[in-house]
Structure formats: C-alpha cells, structure tokens
Amino acid sequence: MNLTKMIAELKEQKQALEQTMIMLERLARSQGKRRGRPPLFLSKALSQAGDASPARKRRPFSAETRKKMAAAQRKRWAAIRKKQAS
C-alpha cells in the first residue's frame, strides 16, 4: 500500500466534495425555480465534472455531395430569378 498515493487521492476527493458543497450552497440560497440557462458557476462546474453532454462532431460532406448541393442551390436560385423576371 502506497500511503502517499492514498493521501493524494483523498485530498482530491476532499477538494471535489468541497466544490460540490459550495455549488449546492449557492443553489440552496437561490431556492426558486429558474428558467433558462443555468448560472455561469453551475455551467462551469458541470462541464468540469464531465456531466455536460459532449459536443457533437460533424461529419464533413464529401466533394461529390458538396457539388450536388451547389448544383441544387444554383437551380433554386435560377428558378427564383426566372420567377422575378416574368
């Protein structure tokens, strides 16, 4: 058993508990039901704890798909211009 490692882990847990207690005390003070975004301190605490959902990664379009999309958009704009001209 490595005592120094155990002590370091316990200190980390203590620090995490203290931060959680501070956050809960702030929430208890505000008491009322909130609408909208959570307060900044709560958002930061949740993101640091890993409770926030991870950002979604977007898959890039292939070159072929981009060309198809561009052609379709050009077709739409041509239809609009044609409609405006007549």
ROSESE-699185 format. One record per atom (N, C-alpha, C, O): residue in one letter; y, x, z. Coordinates in steps of 0.05 Angstrom, whole numbers, plus 5000, padded with zeros to 4 digits. Last residue first. Layout:
<recs>
AYXZ/...
</recs>
This chain:
<recs>
S574741953704/S574641703690/S576041483704/S576141253694/A575342373740/A576642393714/A576742123699/A578542063684/Q572142223783/Q575042233787/Q576542243760/Q578742133758/K567042283761/K567942023771/K570942013774/K572141803767/K567042823751/K566742643728/K567742363737/K569042223721/R567243033802/R569443083784/R569442893760/R571542803751/I562342843821/I564842753834/I567242793815/I568942623812/A558843113788/A558842823788/A561442713800/A562542523790/A559943633803/A560443553776/A560543253774/A562243143759/W558143633856/W561043663851/W561743583822/W563843463818/R552643573846/R554143363862/R557043383856/R558443183852/K551544053819/K551043793805/K552643563820/K553743393807/R552644423858/R554244423834/R553944153819/R555944053808/Q548444283893/Q551244243901/Q553144243877/Q554944073876/A544044433863/A544344153871/A547244093879/A548243883872/A544944983859/A544944823835/A545344533841/A546744393827/A544545133913/A547045173899/A547245003874/A549244883868/M539145013923/M541244873938/M543944893924/M545444703922/K536745373888/K536345083884/K538444923898/K539544733887/K538445853912/K539145793884/K538845493878/K540645373866/R535945813962/R538845823960/R539845753932/R541845613929/T530545843945/T531545603958/T534645593957/T535745373952/E530346373926/E529746143908/E530845883919/E532045723904/A531346663972/A533346673950/A532846443931/A534846323921/S529946274031/S529246464011/S531346453988/S532846263987/F533646224092/F532646104067/F531946324047/F533146544047/P531446434157/P533246464133/P531946324109/P529446324106/R530746054214/R529346194193/R531146204169/R532346004161/R534046144274/R533946014249/R532446184229/R532946424227/K531946064340/K532346254318/K532146104292/K530245944288/R535145774395/R533245744373/R533945944352/R536245984346/A535646054459/A536945984435/A534845974412/A533046144410/P531845774514/P532646004497/P533845904471/P533245684461/S534445384566/S532645404543/S533645624525/S536045664521/A534845654632/A536145534608/A534245574584/A532745764582/D532245944669/D531645654668/D532845524643/D531945314634/G533446464679/G531546414657/G530846124655/G529046054640/A537246614714/A534646554725/A532546504704/A530146494709/Q541646644681/Q540546894693/Q537746854704/Q536047034703/S542546114670/S541846294648/S540646554659/S538946674646/L543745924721/L541345824708/L540546004685/L538146054681/A548546194732/A546246234749/A543646144736/A541646274738/K551846014691/K551146294692/K548646344709/K546946504702/S552145464705/S551145544679/S550245834680/S548045904669/L554545504756/L551845394753/L550645474727/L548245544726/F559545694744/F557845854762/F554945764760/F553145924763/L561645294710/L561045554700/L559145714718/L557345844708/P558544634719/P560544844725/P559645114715/P557245164712/P555644294662/P555544394689/P557744594694/P558744714675/R558943794621/R557844064625/R557644134655/R559244044671/G558243104638/G559043324621/G557643584628/G555443584640/R559242864704/R558742814676/R559543054661/R561343204669/R556342864770/R558142974749/R557342874722/R554942814717/K556642524830/K555142564805/K557042644783/K559142524779/G559042894888/G559042674869/G557442734844/G556942974837/Q558343434917/Q556943174923/Q556842974900/Q554642894893/S560843914926/S561943744905/S560843464907/S562143264900/R557744144967/R560544094972/R561643894951/R563343724958/A552844214942/A553044024964/A555943954970/A556543724978/L554044614905/L553344344895/L553644134917/L554443914912/R555045034941/R557144944923/R556544664913/R558344494911/E549845074962/E552145004980/E554444904963/E555844714971/L546945234918/L546444974930/L548644884948/L549344654949/M549245754910/M549445554889/M548945274901/M550445084894/I547645994958/I550545974952/I550945754931/I552745584934/M542045984952/M543345844974/M546345794969/M547345584974/T541546324908/T540646044906/T541945874928/T542845654923/Q543146804931/Q544646694908/Q544046394905/Q545746234899/E539146864970/E541946834978/E543646714955/E545346544960/L534646914938/L534846694956/L537746644964/L538646414966/A535747404913/A535447164897/A535746914914/A536946714905/Q535747744958/Q538247714942/Q538047454925/Q540047314923/K530447694973/K532547614992/K535147564976/K536547374981/Q527847924929/Q527447644936/Q529547534954/Q530447304951/E529748444935/E530348294911/E530047994916/E531647834907/K527448584984/K530348574981/K531148414957/K533148274958/L522048564970/L523048374989/L526148354988/L527248134991/E521748994935/E521248724925/E522248514944/E523348314935/A522949414971/A524749364948/A524349084937/A526248944930/I518449385004/I521149335015/I523149274993/I524849094996/M514449514969/M514449254982/M517149184992/M518048954990/K515850044958/K515749854936/K515849564948/K517249394937/T515150275009/T517850274996/T517950074974/T520049944970/L509650205017/L511550065033/L514350055021/L515749845022/N504250134981/N506650284979/N508850124993/N509849924983/M497650175000/M500050005000/M502550185000/M502850355017/
</recs>
